[in-house]
Amino acid sequence: MWHIMNKLPTKVGPALASDKKFIQKLKSAVYSDHLTQTEFVERWNDVIVEYKLESNPWLTEMFNKRNEWIPAYFSDIEMAGLLRTTSRSESSNSFFQHFHEGGHTLVEFYSSFESAMDKQRLKNAQDDKRSDQIPFTDTSMSIEVDAFKLYTLELYYLVREEIKAACYHTSMPDITRDNEHRYFKVKDDLLHDKIFEVSVRLSDNYVQCNCKFFFQRGYLCKHAFAALHQCGVKKIPREFVKPRWTKNALKRHSFLGSSQVDALFEKRDKKKLKRTRAWFEFHNCMNHAEEDEEKLDSFIRGLQTIASSITKDSDNNMDQGNAERVDKFIGPIPDTEISVQIPHVSRNKGSGSRIKSSREIAIEAGKRRTCSRCKLAAGHNARSCPLNKECT
């Protein structure tokens, strides 16, 4: 949808593309979330006639393709949270480029990737903690309290704006009913007193609004909240709550919160899944306890009780468990008896008695070398004989 504004200067001329009134009127016809198909055609034709663009081939072509890019033609299709592939990749690139550079080695890249993941985990934990905070309600409607209990903090702020608008900026000039439904005509002050038609099914409070806001954003509009409040509904109908934006979205994930997927896994995978669930429940309890000393004490006592029951059962099977682990590592012990003989002992290098030199043997025997000059066994030779010094 954005491409039409980018091509305006080349398709309709720079002068007309710089006209702020023309741009504003064209945007109001194209990008409005509450226009029907008939209203879009009327606004588009008004702009074309006013600025004499009937002969513009590009605008004529775009109008003929209106069912492929105008939001009014997609109002019945669920597009809440829809992202283009390029938007998702650009967002990821923008995040990771702060952690690594193009010349990094594989080891450096892995370290940078772990740092990026740690930051995301920290931000996710901080967002979960912020979502548990209790904000001040802006209206007296009980449905706002239910919205806070369901949605994350960011989504709650968006839903709260719709609830506030339902309370302060809507009125109902006409209300009718039959055996199964109540029908409302809701006048929206923020949209120039435009009238919207809302129906509420009395059996299960299923609400429908012709603005199709829920299909575009994923949460109810102010007209639906006004009709539900008029019917005395205290909670948001759960079929209009997207699980991806709730506080327990991670817990309800199929691999963590659901017990119905166990049949799809093998025995080893089931054990791994249950350990993951146990860790999740542990961290979830810690997050709820936070800094409350009483909750922490109660949590510790519960852990000690569980630990005592687990260790009591595990001590009885300790020997059996060790034997099973040994069997898995080296294999089970064979039934046949194996006789192992004592191996032959080999002498290591340097062991035993050492062969002594003739000098060591002579010294140990107390013998002295006889000098050939003085003929004395004084332990010196002719070169080192003291008579040499006397002669000099």
HELIX and SHEET records of a PDB file:
HELIX    1   1 HIS A    3  VAL A   12  1                                  10    
HELIX    2   2 PRO A   14  ALA A   17  1                                   4    
HELIX    3   3 LYS A   20  VAL A   30  1                                  11    
HELIX    4   4 GLN A   37  GLU A   50  1                                  14    
HELIX    5   5 PRO A   57  ASN A   64  1                                   8    
HELIX    6   6 ARG A   66  GLU A   68  5                                   3    
HELIX    7   7 PRO A   71  PHE A   74  5                                   4    
HELIX    8   8 THR A   85  PHE A   96  1                                  12    
HELIX    9   9 LEU A  106  SER A  131  1                                  26    
HELIX   10  10 SER A  142  LEU A  150  1                                   9    
HELIX   11  11 LEU A  153  TYR A  168  1                                  16    
HELIX   12  12 ASP A  189  LEU A  191  5                                   3    
HELIX   13  13 PHE A  213  ARG A  217  1                                   5    
HELIX   14  14 LYS A  222  GLN A  230  1                                   9    
HELIX   15  15 ARG A  238  PHE A  240  5                                   3    
HELIX   16  16 PRO A  243  TRP A  245  5                                   3    
HELIX   17  17 ASP A  262  LEU A  264  5                                   3    
HELIX   18  18 LYS A  267  ALA A  289  1                                  23    
HELIX   19  19 GLU A  293  ASN A  316  1                                  24    
HELIX   20  20 MET A  318  ILE A  330  1                                  13    
HELIX   21  21 SER A  358  GLU A  364  1                                   7    
HELIX   22  22 LEU A  387  CYS A  391  1                                   5    
SHEET    1   A 4 THR A 170  ARG A 177  0                                        
SHEET    2   A 4 HIS A 181  ASP A 188 -1                                        
SHEET    3   A 4 LYS A 194  ARG A 201 -1                                        
SHEET    4   A 4 TYR A 206  CYS A 209 -1                                        
END                                                                             
